């Protein structure tokens, strides 16, 4: 876990999402994706600042295609917010910190 960000895989995904006591924002990304690299430092900041209210996690779609397929992730970056193991919100595309915090405000409190 780097900077409060959890790295998920197909083997850890269901258990990590199901056991989470706070909402989990899962960043579906890939190494070759430019916008994914742009949003990464923003997510690290949010993890540091709001880690008590929500968990930030990353899932590499190239290494874990079955999870991406299961949640119909067609373009990246896609952020899925899970609450109680269910998808509560879907955000597609890179966003700035202010916009992302606004979109996540219902989970941060």
Secondary structure as the mmCIF struct_conf table of DSSP 4:
data_model
#
loop_
_struct_conf.conf_type_id
_struct_conf.id
_struct_conf.beg_label_comp_id
_struct_conf.beg_label_asym_id
_struct_conf.beg_label_seq_id
_struct_conf.end_label_comp_id
_struct_conf.end_label_asym_id
_struct_conf.end_label_seq_id
STRN STRN1 UNK A 2 UNK A 2
TURN_TY1_P TURN_TY1_P1 UNK A 3 UNK A 4
STRN STRN2 UNK A 5 UNK A 8
TURN_TY1_P TURN_TY1_P2 UNK A 10 UNK A 12
HELX_RH_AL_P HELX_RH_AL_P1 UNK A 13 UNK A 19
BEND BEND1 UNK A 21 UNK A 22
STRN STRN3 UNK A 23 UNK A 29
TURN_TY1_P TURN_TY1_P3 UNK A 31 UNK A 32
HELX_RH_AL_P HELX_RH_AL_P2 UNK A 34 UNK A 50
TURN_TY1_P TURN_TY1_P4 UNK A 51 UNK A 53
STRN STRN4 UNK A 54 UNK A 60
TURN_TY1_P TURN_TY1_P5 UNK A 61 UNK A 63
HELX_RH_AL_P HELX_RH_AL_P3 UNK A 65 UNK A 70
TURN_TY1_P TURN_TY1_P6 UNK A 71 UNK A 72
BEND BEND2 UNK A 75 UNK A 77
STRN STRN5 UNK A 78 UNK A 83
TURN_TY1_P TURN_TY1_P7 UNK A 84 UNK A 85
STRN STRN6 UNK A 86 UNK A 92
BEND BEND3 UNK A 93 UNK A 93
HELX_RH_AL_P HELX_RH_AL_P4 UNK A 97 UNK A 108
#
